[in-house]
Amino acid sequence: MARSGLAGAARVAHWADTALGPGGDAATADGKATLADATAERAARDLGLTVAQVRADWDTARLAGLVEVHGDSARPGWRLRAWDRDDSAVLRGWVALFDAWSLAHAEPVEHEPAAVAEVVSAMPQVLSFLQLSAGPVPVEQLLDLLEQRVTELRTERCEIPYGPQPEPVEPAAPDAPLAPLLDWALHALASVGALTYGDGQATLTPLGNWAVWVKLEQICVAAQSPAGNIEAVAEEMLRGCAQLRPNAARAEYRAWLAARPVGSAVTELIDAARGDDALLRGLAFEALRVVGAPAEPDVRAVADEPTLRPYALLWLAEHDGVDPEDAHEVLTREEATWLWVDTAAAVADHGEAPMLVRHLESAVQPTVPMLLDEVRAVGHPRTVQVLVALAAAHPDPALAKAVRRAAFQVHTGGN
């Protein structure tokens, strides 16, 4: 349907690309890439169309991105280049035309621009109603809905000035009737193929139904995070993400970040990372990876804090282009050991015993005795709890005994 609806526009755009070629700027005359009279007449002759048809198809090509306007010239858009091989380019082109429906059909000149703008703003709700109705809807019903929505828009932007106000000199002009504007909007949407309009009713086409459904889905995703943590403070949001898979957690971070200013979001995340929960520390820096470059100054500023330093150094290395698998090389042996203990604390608090045993294999030290010596030396506040949990979880009795002894020595301050 999209290919069929844009066939005329694509034909004129292909003609212009072939017949005019590079340097054909003279084909447009008004600084807005509107076809000059001579060019439109030449296209009409070559394509067997009227001049009016050529101009209409050219305008559609511009709205759909088949032709891109650069200054006072026009050139083929990437969608035209991909037209024959990429269905998504065709659909994107039609959605661009759908989004520009109010430009595709001349608006009624006898109405105030403000009234036209109100109707354009209200039409998404009318389209949503058509989509939910899944069939023909009488225009009278759409008009009632439009009037309600316009009233809501006027109420939302109503501002009552503070203090005494002078009496109005002239009475306010009555509101413009909306029926002619609804008629214009429905004709415009019909002209781009989004709906059919006649016999006092309107019906979305399958293509229009799909487009409205996609728009509604986008609104829902933007308005609510996947796991429902968008309104939570950073610590609560991170806890909510603890059980999610990495991709789902990143989607949650993106939704949470989109709902607040970047600066305050980064501050919240770093404050959460400073807490006692090591799991939240790791998750906070995962969320900061989603933030990207805007977080760099704040992350760099906390790189000297012992609790956050290993996480910050890894973040900065990855931000500078180091492969995540090699980023650990920026850490000193002591920093890597501190991070190992911190991660083990997160596993001990929130994970399962086999996971803690597997974590033992990720240590940079080649032997368990070396690991225990260096763990005791770094002075992580959770060292005793981590070692006790590891001893309880490990199936090897001899290793478990050595780990318990190390925990006792840290606890008592002995050697």
C-alpha positions as semicolon CSV with decimal commas, in nm:
position;residue;x (nm);y (nm);z (nm)
1;M;0,000;0,000;0,000
2;A;0,282;0,243;0,081
3;R;0,453;0,170;-0,249
4;S;0,127;0,220;-0,433
5;G;0,045;0,543;-0,252
6;L;0,389;0,688;-0,320
7;A;0,429;0,550;-0,673
8;G;0,358;0,885;-0,839
9;A;0,597;1,068;-0,606
10;A;0,869;0,810;-0,667
11;R;0,820;0,834;-1,043
12;V;0,864;1,213;-1,048
13;A;1,162;1,190;-0,811
14;H;1,329;0,925;-1,030
15;W;1,259;1,140;-1,335
16;A;1,422;1,443;-1,173
17;D;1,723;1,235;-1,068
18;T;1,773;1,105;-1,421
19;A;1,667;1,402;-1,634
20;L;1,814;1,684;-1,429
21;G;2,111;1,518;-1,261
22;P;2,386;1,703;-1,074
23;G;2,386;2,077;-1,116
24;G;2,016;2,091;-1,194
25;D;1,951;2,361;-0,935
26;A;1,800;2,587;-1,200
27;A;1,506;2,348;-1,212
28;T;1,384;2,511;-0,891
29;A;1,301;2,877;-0,890
30;D;1,181;3,006;-0,554
31;G;1,446;2,914;-0,301
32;K;1,218;2,639;-0,164
33;A;1,295;2,373;-0,426
34;T;0,958;2,418;-0,591
35;L;0,969;2,307;-0,955
36;A;1,012;2,589;-1,203
37;D;0,738;2,618;-1,466
38;A;0,962;2,499;-1,750
39;T;1,078;2,197;-1,548
40;A;0,724;2,101;-1,448
41;E;0,609;2,124;-1,809
42;R;0,903;1,911;-1,926
43;A;0,825;1,648;-1,663
44;A;0,458;1,649;-1,761
45;R;0,553;1,584;-2,124
46;D;0,801;1,309;-2,041
47;L;0,572;1,131;-1,794
48;G;0,240;1,183;-1,970
49;L;0,094;1,381;-1,680
50;T;-0,059;1,722;-1,631
51;V;0,153;1,997;-1,479
52;A;-0,075;1,994;-1,174
53;Q;-0,014;1,620;-1,127
54;V;0,361;1,668;-1,153
55;R;0,358;1,945;-0,894
56;A;0,140;1,742;-0,656
57;D;0,366;1,437;-0,689
58;W;0,676;1,655;-0,642
59;D;0,533;1,800;-0,321
60;T;0,453;1,449;-0,198
61;A;0,808;1,336;-0,281
62;R;0,947;1,620;-0,071
63;L;0,722;1,541;0,227
64;A;0,808;1,169;0,207
65;G;1,182;1,232;0,191
66;L;1,221;1,092;-0,161
67;V;1,354;1,436;-0,247
68;E;1,560;1,630;0,005
69;V;1,573;2,009;0,000
70;H;1,913;2,167;0,064
71;G;1,896;2,543;0,054
72;D;1,737;2,639;-0,276
73;S;1,816;2,308;-0,446
74;A;1,681;1,956;-0,426
75;R;1,854;1,621;-0,454
76;P;1,746;1,255;-0,429
77;G;1,689;1,133;-0,074
78;W;1,828;0,808;0,061
79;R;1,477;0,660;0,054
80;L;1,469;0,703;-0,323
81;R;1,806;0,529;-0,351
82;A;1,678;0,240;-0,140
83;W;1,329;0,235;-0,295
84;D;1,358;-0,085;-0,498
85;R;1,541;-0,296;-0,239
86;D;1,432;-0,177;0,107
87;D;1,070;-0,204;0,220
88;S;1,150;-0,022;0,544
89;A;1,263;0,282;0,344
90;V;0,924;0,286;0,171
91;L;0,738;0,260;0,502
92;R;0,952;0,533;0,657
93;G;0,873;0,752;0,361
94;W;0,501;0,697;0,400
95;V;0,513;0,762;0,776
96;A;0,694;1,090;0,702
97;L;0,410;1,181;0,466
98;F;0,154;1,074;0,726
99;D;0,321;1,293;0,988
100;A;0,302;1,586;0,745
101;W;-0,065;1,536;0,656
102;S;-0,153;1,896;0,747
103;L;0,090;2,018;0,479
104;A;-0,032;1,779;0,213
105;H;-0,369;1,945;0,170
106;A;-0,416;2,324;0,166
107;E;-0,568;2,447;0,490
108;P;-0,883;2,662;0,477
109;V;-0,777;3,024;0,444
110;E;-1,086;3,165;0,610
111;H;-0,990;3,023;0,951
112;E;-0,751;3,167;1,206
113;P;-0,410;2,994;1,217
114;A;-0,459;2,936;1,591
115;A;-0,777;2,738;1,528
116;V;-0,605;2,531;1,259
117;A;-0,317;2,461;1,497
118;E;-0,558;2,345;1,767
119;V;-0,721;2,098;1,530
120;V;-0,383;1,964;1,416
121;S;-0,287;1,915;1,783
122;A;-0,615;1,739;1,859
123;M;-0,619;1,501;1,562
124;P;-0,395;1,231;1,717
125;Q;-0,673;1,160;1,968
126;V;-0,927;1,145;1,684
127;L;-0,703;0,903;1,495
128;S;-0,657;0,691;1,808
129;F;-1,035;0,669;1,843
130;L;-1,064;0,562;1,479
131;Q;-0,797;0,298;1,537
132;L;-0,972;0,160;1,844
133;S;-1,309;0,163;1,669
134;A;-1,176;-0,071;1,398
135;G;-1,440;0,038;1,150
136;P;-1,637;0,331;1,009
137;V;-1,710;0,613;1,254
138;P;-1,976;0,881;1,188
139;V;-1,831;1,229;1,141
140;E;-2,070;1,365;1,407
141;Q;-1,905;1,139;1,664
142;L;-1,558;1,252;1,553
143;L;-1,669;1,614;1,575
144;D;-1,785;1,566;1,937
145;L;-1,449;1,413;2,022
146;L;-1,259;1,691;1,844
147;E;-1,454;1,960;2,029
148;Q;-1,380;1,790;2,363
149;R;-1,009;1,765;2,284
150;V;-0,982;2,125;2,167
151;T;-1,154;2,238;2,488
152;E;-0,901;2,033;2,689
153;L;-0,612;2,191;2,500
154;R;-0,746;2,541;2,567
155;T;-0,794;2,459;2,936
156;E;-0,442;2,315;2,967
157;R;-0,278;2,630;2,837
158;C;-0,510;2,871;3,020
159;E;-0,310;3,099;3,248
160;I;-0,478;3,332;3,498
161;P;-0,264;3,644;3,546
162;Y;-0,182;3,752;3,899
163;G;-0,334;4,074;4,036
164;P;-0,620;4,298;3,920
165;Q;-0,679;4,308;3,547
166;P;-0,846;4,582;3,340
167;E;-1,183;4,512;3,190
168;P;-1,161;4,393;2,829
169;V;-1,237;4,673;2,585
170;E;-1,390;4,442;2,327
171;P;-1,578;4,117;2,381
172;A;-1,384;3,802;2,294
173;A;-1,445;3,668;1,948
174;P;-1,660;3,357;1,944
175;D;-1,483;3,027;1,890
176;A;-1,456;2,925;1,528
177;P;-1,680;2,632;1,431
178;L;-1,477;2,314;1,415
179;A;-1,686;2,120;1,159
180;P;-1,517;2,281;0,854
181;L;-1,174;2,223;1,008
182;L;-1,254;1,858;1,080
183;D;-1,368;1,826;0,718
184;W;-1,036;1,970;0,605
185;A;-0,837;1,740;0,835
186;L;-1,019;1,427;0,719
187;H;-0,972;1,522;0,354
188;A;-0,602;1,584;0,418
189;L;-0,559;1,249;0,590
190;A;-0,747;1,081;0,307
191;S;-0,515;1,249;0,056
192;V;-0,212;1,077;0,211
193;G;-0,386;0,739;0,226
194;A;-0,440;0,721;0,602
195;L;-0,818;0,693;0,586
196;T;-1,120;0,691;0,362
197;Y;-1,375;0,969;0,399
198;G;-1,724;0,986;0,252
199;D;-2,094;0,936;0,317
200;G;-2,064;1,109;0,652
201;Q;-1,814;0,867;0,800
202;A;-1,440;0,797;0,815
203;T;-1,246;0,471;0,828
204;L;-0,874;0,413;0,870
205;T;-0,708;0,228;0,586
206;P;-0,496;-0,076;0,685
207;L;-0,188;0,141;0,634
208;G;-0,333;0,420;0,848
209;N;-0,436;0,170;1,113
210;W;-0,080;0,033;1,125
211;A;0,072;0,381;1,147
212;V;-0,153;0,490;1,433
213;W;-0,083;0,164;1,618
214;V;0,293;0,226;1,584
215;K;0,251;0,581;1,714
216;L;0,047;0,461;2,013
217;E;0,311;0,199;2,091
218;Q;0,585;0,464;2,080
219;I;0,386;0,689;2,315
220;C;0,336;0,404;2,562
221;V;0,706;0,316;2,563
222;A;0,801;0,679;2,616
223;A;0,544;0,732;2,889
224;Q;0,617;0,426;3,100
225;S;0,934;0,231;3,159
226;P;0,921;-0,142;3,075
227;A;0,932;-0,254;3,440
228;G;0,746;0,045;3,581
229;N;1,033;0,212;3,768
230;I;1,033;0,541;3,581
231;E;0,905;0,744;3,879
232;A;1,132;0,580;4,136
233;V;1,446;0,735;4,282
234;A;1,773;0,593;4,151
235;E;1,827;0,342;4,431
236;E;1,477;0,197;4,399
237;M;1,506;0,188;4,020
238;L;1,837;0,000;4,039
239;R;1,690;-0,250;4,284
240;G;1,404;-0,302;4,043
241;C;1,656;-0,376;3,768
242;A;1,858;-0,624;3,974
243;Q;1,661;-0,927;3,852
244;L;1,630;-0,815;3,490
245;R;1,837;-0,947;3,204
246;P;2,100;-0,702;3,073
247;N;1,902;-0,588;2,769
248;A;1,585;-0,537;2,974
249;A;1,781;-0,349;3,239
250;R;1,932;-0,117;2,978
251;A;1,585;-0,046;2,842
252;E;1,477;0,043;3,196
253;Y;1,778;0,271;3,244
254;R;1,698;0,450;2,916
255;A;1,336;0,505;3,014
256;W;1,434;0,630;3,363
257;L;1,697;0,865;3,220
258;A;1,458;1,001;2,958
259;A;1,221;1,118;3,231
260;R;1,464;1,351;3,409
261;P;1,745;1,601;3,341
262;V;2,079;1,433;3,272
263;G;2,266;1,623;3,540
264;S;2,037;1,532;3,827
265;A;2,008;1,172;3,700
266;V;2,386;1,127;3,703
267;T;2,407;1,277;4,054
268;E;2,139;1,035;4,177
269;L;2,318;0,736;4,025
270;I;2,653;0,827;4,177
271;D;2,493;0,884;4,517
272;A;2,335;0,537;4,490
273;A;2,677;0,394;4,401
274;R;2,823;0,541;4,722
275;G;2,586;0,334;4,936
276;D;2,656;0,012;5,121
277;D;2,501;-0,220;4,862
278;A;2,773;-0,336;4,623
279;L;2,515;-0,464;4,375
280;L;2,370;-0,115;4,335
281;R;2,722;0,018;4,282
282;G;2,776;-0,206;3,981
283;L;2,428;-0,139;3,844
284;A;2,469;0,236;3,887
285;F;2,775;0,233;3,664
286;E;2,591;0,018;3,410
287;A;2,324;0,290;3,401
288;L;2,598;0,552;3,364
289;R;2,721;0,360;3,059
290;V;2,379;0,422;2,907
291;V;2,417;0,794;2,984
292;G;2,749;0,802;2,795
293;A;2,949;1,118;2,735
294;P;2,739;1,359;2,947
295;A;2,837;1,157;3,256
296;E;3,212;1,177;3,196
297;P;3,291;1,485;3,412
298;D;3,104;1,340;3,712
299;V;3,259;0,996;3,673
300;R;3,605;1,148;3,642
301;A;3,540;1,354;3,954
302;V;3,477;1,043;4,169
303;A;3,774;0,843;4,037
304;D;3,971;0,931;4,351
305;E;3,707;0,795;4,589
306;P;3,832;0,449;4,697
307;T;3,487;0,294;4,692
308;L;3,411;0,410;4,340
309;R;3,760;0,426;4,186
310;P;3,771;0,081;4,015
311;Y;3,425;0,129;3,866
312;A;3,507;0,481;3,751
313;L;3,838;0,376;3,592
314;L;3,668;0,094;3,399
315;W;3,392;0,330;3,286
316;L;3,641;0,591;3,167
317;A;3,852;0,331;2,984
318;E;3,549;0,198;2,797
319;H;3,435;0,553;2,725
320;D;3,778;0,623;2,573
321;G;3,736;0,328;2,337
322;V;3,911;0,046;2,522
323;D;3,754;-0,294;2,454
324;P;3,542;-0,389;2,759
325;E;3,725;-0,721;2,779
326;D;4,058;-0,539;2,809
327;A;3,940;-0,250;3,027
328;H;4,043;-0,430;3,349
329;E;4,406;-0,375;3,249
330;V;4,376;-0,010;3,358
331;L;4,338;-0,126;3,720
332;T;4,629;-0,187;3,952
333;R;4,647;-0,524;4,125
334;E;4,510;-0,368;4,445
335;E;4,221;-0,199;4,262
336;A;4,133;-0,523;4,084
337;T;4,136;-0,709;4,414
338;W;3,918;-0,445;4,580
339;L;3,671;-0,476;4,290
340;W;3,676;-0,855;4,322
341;V;3,577;-0,828;4,690
342;D;3,309;-0,569;4,615
343;T;3,159;-0,786;4,343
344;A;3,175;-1,089;4,573
345;A;2,984;-0,888;4,834
346;A;2,711;-0,821;4,577
347;V;2,696;-1,191;4,489
348;A;2,690;-1,293;4,857
349;D;2,402;-1,053;4,928
350;H;2,191;-1,116;4,620
351;G;2,318;-1,426;4,440
352;E;2,340;-1,798;4,501
353;A;2,623;-2,008;4,643
354;P;2,736;-2,161;4,310
355;M;2,770;-1,810;4,167
356;L;3,000;-1,711;4,451
357;V;3,214;-2,019;4,392
358;R;3,240;-1,933;4,020
359;H;3,339;-1,580;4,113
360;L;3,649;-1,724;4,277
361;E;3,775;-1,816;3,931
362;S;3,763;-1,454;3,816
363;A;4,031;-1,338;4,060
364;V;4,352;-1,203;3,908
365;Q;4,564;-1,400;4,156
366;P;4,679;-1,740;4,027
367;T;4,633;-1,922;4,360
368;V;4,386;-1,906;4,645
369;P;4,656;-1,837;4,910
370;M;4,777;-1,537;4,706
371;L;4,419;-1,415;4,667
372;L;4,356;-1,443;5,040
373;D;4,675;-1,253;5,123
374;E;4,589;-0,970;4,887
375;V;4,222;-0,961;4,988
376;R;4,327;-0,910;5,350
377;A;4,567;-0,634;5,242
378;V;4,320;-0,417;5,047
379;G;4,101;-0,359;5,352
380;H;3,756;-0,378;5,194
381;P;3,494;-0,327;5,467
382;R;3,303;-0,638;5,357
383;T;3,606;-0,869;5,352
384;V;3,505;-1,080;5,652
385;Q;3,147;-1,135;5,530
386;V;3,267;-1,224;5,181
387;L;3,519;-1,478;5,306
388;V;3,271;-1,636;5,548
389;A;3,013;-1,670;5,269
390;L;3,273;-1,815;5,030
391;A;3,385;-2,069;5,291
392;A;3,026;-2,176;5,349
393;A;2,960;-2,212;4,978
394;H;3,274;-2,386;4,857
395;P;3,250;-2,768;4,824
396;D;3,624;-2,828;4,887
397;P;3,667;-2,875;5,267
398;A;4,038;-2,787;5,266
399;L;3,986;-2,467;5,068
400;A;3,685;-2,374;5,278
401;K;3,895;-2,417;5,592
402;A;4,168;-2,189;5,456
403;V;3,914;-1,923;5,367
404;R;3,754;-1,943;5,713
405;R;4,096;-1,903;5,872
406;A;4,159;-1,595;5,659
407;A;3,822;-1,452;5,761
408;F;3,905;-1,511;6,130
409;Q;4,242;-1,341;6,089
410;V;4,086;-1,034;5,925
411;H;3,821;-1,022;6,197
412;T;4,071;-1,041;6,482
413;G;4,341;-0,836;6,312
414;G;4,586;-1,127;6,332
415;N;4,820;-1,280;6,070
